[in-house]
Amino acid sequence: MHSDAPPSAQPLARSRASSLLGSFSRRAYLLLVFTTLVWGANAVAARLAVDEISPMMMTSSRWIVSCVALGLTAHRQIAQHWRALVPAWRRIVLMGAFGFTGFNALFYTAAHHTTAINIAIIQGTIPVLVLVGSFFFFRTRVSPLQLVGVALTITGIAVVASQGNFAALTQLAFNRGDIAMVIACLMYAAYALALRDRPAMPGIVFFAALAAVAFMSSLPLLAVEVATGHFFMPTAKGIGLALFVGLLPSFISQLTFMRAVELIGAARAGVFLNLVPIFGPLLAVLALHESLSPHHAVALALVLGGIGVAEYFGAHR
């Protein structure tokens, strides 16, 4: 079979296709930078929420806020497409319960036992988990240069974790907050991989279903918190933080991440999540008055360099 386009038109068509792909990538990059900035801020919000709102109340509240926002902005699309959700209800329940509720519950519990910087650093393991999962479960091709990019970003995370002293890495001790974050990251990596095969429908409709599941599955955890005496009424600051995480980390940034995965795939989008352990500590400096050290600049250079290698040289070679 031959193309009906004249030979002179074929290079032009290829050029337009390349330009379109480049446009998709640039759009995805902006979405991912915004997403990771918001998620970095979420680590700070989790620390600020300690003694202001209980962990399970924060988990339930964020999804109440998110569901209300979805109902106000997407009710027509939800009404139009909800029937398409029915065949995938098992996937939706698992993704909402583990990727959202499980991750959030462990995230806010971890904040009571570890620092905002540790939370952000450990959250930086998600891209590696996504890349490994993409290879083993979907046989996604991973180029050597993409592995180099991942190695650079991991080195950047190690610089943050060791505060520039690599010998200190052998002496790092994980408390139960850190362990909770590791489990949370495994859950979110599985969620990110599952986005690859989500049902064909508007992203906001699929997200609305996940948010509804997240809210409902958070209620038993809230009941346990009340029954065990760990619940307390949130302060005004706690309510404000719940509104923040409900609108940005739980609503807007989830949609931007979904869209980015649609544009460039889970494996490539996952590399950008290495920005979370950079944005998190930098925002912690501003909000929690922690000191800024030269190793943060070194880590930022390594992470950005790793993303550049993995994206530009790895994905476009």
N, C-alpha and C positions, 0 to 999 in steps of 0.2 A: 504494500500500500504506500502511495506517495502523497506528499502534502500538496494541497491545491494552491498554497501560497507561492508566489513567484520567489525565486532564489534571493532576490534583493530584499524581500520582506522578511525572510526568516531570521537574519541577524537582528533586525529591528524588533521582531517578536520576542526573541530571546532576551534582548536588552530590556524590553518592557517587563518581561517576567522577572528578570533579575532585580529591576528597580522596585517592582511590587514586593518581592521577597524582602528586599532591604527595608522597605517601608514598614512591613510587618515586624521585622526584627527591632527597628528603632522604636516602634510603638510599644513592643513588649518590654524593651529595656526600661523605658520611662515608667511603665506600669509596675515593673518589678522593683525599681528603685523606690518608688512611692510605697509599695507594699512592705518592703523590708524596713523602711524608715518607720512606718506605723508599727510594725511588729517589734522593732527595737524599742519604741516608746512604750509598748505593752509591757516589756520587762520592767521598766521603771515604774509604770502604773501598778504593777503587781506588788512591788516593794512599798510604794506609797500607800497601798490599800491595807497593809498589815495594821491591825488594831483599829481600822476604820470600817471594814466590812469583812464578814467571815468568808472563807474560801468558797464554800458551796453556794452561799448567797450571791457572791460575785459571779460564779459560774451560771446560776439560774438567771440572775438579773441581766447579764449581758445578752442572753438569748431572748429574754422578754423584749428588751429594747430593739434587738435586731428584727424580731418577728413583727413588731409594731411598725418599724421602718419599712419592712418589706410589704406589709399589708397596705400601707399608705402609698407606696410608689409603684408597686407591681401587681396590684390586685386584678387588673384586667388580664394581664399575661398569665397569671396563675389560674384564673377561672377558665381561660382558653385552653391551657395545655395540661391541666392536672391529670387528665385521664392517661396521658402518656407516661406518667410516673408509676402507675399501678404495676406493670410487668417487672419493674426494677425495684420493687419495694424492699426486697431483702438487702440489696446493695445499698439502698438509701439508708435503711436502718443501721446497718453496720458502719457506714461512713459517718453518719451523724453521731452515733453513739460513741465510737472510738476516736474518729478524727477530730470531732468538735468537743463533745462533753468530756470524754476521757482525757484528751490533751489539756483542755482548760482546767479541769479539776486537779490534775497533777501539777499543772503550771502554777496555779494560785496556792496550792498546798506547798510546793517547793519554795515559794517566796517567803514562807514563814521560817524556813530553815537554811536558806543560802542567800547569797547576794544577787543583786540585779546583774552585775557583771558576769557572775557564774552562770546565771540563767541564760543570758545572751550568748555566752561562749558555747555552752552545751547545745543550745538551739542551732548553732552553726554546724552541728553534725548532720543535720537533716539532708543537705545536698549530697553528701557522700552516701547516705542511706538510700536516697532516691536514685542516684546513679548506679549503685550496686544492684538495687532492686530492678531497675530498668534492664540491666544486663541479664540478670538471672531469670526474671519472669517474662520479659518481652524480647530478649535477645537483641536489645538495642545496641547498635554498633558504637563502640567507644574508641576513638582514635588515640594514639599515643600522646598527641599534643593535648587532648582533653584531659588525659591522666596527669600530664605535667601541670595543667591549669589547676586541677583539683589538688595536686600536691602543694602548689604554691599557696592556695587558699588555706589548706590545712596547716601549713607552716605559719601563716598569718594568725590563725587561731591559737597555735601553740605559743606564739610570741605574746599574745594577750594573756593566755593562761599562766605562762611562766613569768610574766612581767619583764620580758627581755632576758631572763636568766634561764637558759634551757636546762641547766643542771637541776633547777627546781622542779622540773617536770617529773622526775623520779620520786619526788617527795610529796606530790599532790595527794591529798586525802579527800575521798568523796563522802560527804555526809548524806543523810537520807533525802535532803532536798535535792542534791545533785542526782541521786539515783532516780528520784521521781521524775526529774527532767529528762533523763536518758530514756526512761520508759515512754514518757510523753512524746519524745522525738521519734521513737519507733512507730508510735501510733500515727503521728502526722505524716511520716514518710509513706506509710501504707495508704493513707488517705490521698496523698498527692499522686501516687501511682494509680490508684483507682480512678482518678479523674480522667485518665486516658480513655477509658471506655464508658464514660457516662452516657446516658440516653441522649438521643438527638432532640434537643429542645433548647429554648433560650436559657442561658446560664443562670439568670436570676430566678427562674422557675425551679430549676434543680437545686439551687442554693436555698430557696425558701423551704423546700421539703427537708433539706438537711438541717436547717435552723429549727424547724418545728420538731424534728426528732431530737435535736440537741436539747431543746427546752424540756420536752417531756422526759427524756432520759436523765436529765439533771435533777428532777424532782425527788426521786428516791434517795439520791445522794444528799440533797438538802434535808430530807426527812431524817436520815441517819445523823446528820450534823445536829439537828434540833434534839433528837432523842439522846444523844451522847453528851449534851450540854456544851457543845462547842459553838453554837449559834449565838449571835448577839445582834441587836438592832444596829443597822448601819448609821454612821454619822452623816452629816451634810457633805463632808468631803468624800465619804465612801459612796454616797449616792452620785456625786459628780463623777467619780472615777468609773462607776458602773455605766453611766451614760456615755462616757468617753469610749470605753472598751466595747460597748454595745454598738456604737455608731461607726467607729473607725476599725479597730481590729476585727470586730465580729461581723461587720456589714460591708462597708466600702472596700476594705482591703481584700476580703475574701473574693469579691467579684473581680477585682483587678488581677488577682492571682489566677483565677480560673481563666480569664481572658488571655493572660500571658501564656498559660499552658496551651490554650487553643492555638495561639499564634506560632509558638516555637517548640512546643513539646515539653513534657515533664522533665526530661533529663537536662536539657539546656536551661530551662527556667530554674531548675533546682540549684544550679551553680550560683545564681544570684542570691540565694538565701544565705550565702556566706557573708553578705553585708550585714546581717542581723547582729552578729557578735562584734561588729565594728560600730554600727549606729547605737546599739544598746549601751556600751560603756561610754561613748561620747555624750549621749543624752543623760546618762547617769551623772556625769561630771556637772552638767548644767542643772539638773533637777535635784540631785542628791548631794551635790557639793563634794564629790570625790575628786581627787587630784588627777590632773592630766599629765601623763608621762610620755617621754619620747618613744617608748615602745608602741604606743597607740598609733603614732604616725608610721612606724615601720610596718606594723600589722596592716594598716589601711593600704599602704603601697603594695604589700604582698597579695592582699585579697583582690584589689583592683587589677593588679598585674595578672593574677591567676584567672580572673574572669575574662580579661582581654585575650589571654593565650587560648583558653578553652573556647571562647566564642569566635574570635576573629580568625585565629590560625587553625583551630581544631574544626570548627563547623563550616568554614568557608574555604578550606584548602582545595 
